[in-house]
């Protein structure tokens, strides 16, 4: 009985400080409002109805060297309705050297070379529906060629232009569009595959 009483007393003493430190609903709401309010001004600057001011906000935030602001500007830009802003954001995204996961829909092809290519030299995967995934990493920018290279190689991988985004590699040639959805989409020609293959690359989670 003494042990039980002592245990209850100890639990009561421990729970007191913990309860005192817990946030009330009002305190939690105030902290949430404070944090959201700190972000909103930046979002408002990015979403300025004046295209010139919106672009300036994107440019300045990308040049700020602040990781949070850079990420915010890139995500906003990739989803922008302005082609100029989207292209600037895409260049900033690629300059960071991301790994691009390509989704290739081979469900309509009868070429056995599709699965062989993806699972072989590309080291990707193909599911039961014929949809394949492979991930390639972007390297540095080649000024003379105007393209982003493969990581560790001198071969062009991604080239951004007014006509869209061209991707090339071993047995791959694709033309995609950056339409503001946060996803690059288009069609690809693959070595050993007769049909054109739909391809998408998600840029925004």
Secondary structure, 3 states (H helix, E strand, C coil): CHHHHHHHHHHHHHHHHHHHHCCCHHHHHHHHHHHHHHHHHHHHHHCCCCHHHHHHHHHHHHCCCCHHHHHHHHHHHHCCCCHHHHHHHHHHHHHCCCEEEEEEECCCCCCCHHHHHHHCCCCCEECCCCEEEEEEEEEEEECCCCEEEECCCCCEEEEEECCEEEEEECCEEEEEEECCCCEEEEEEEECCCCCCEEEEEECCC
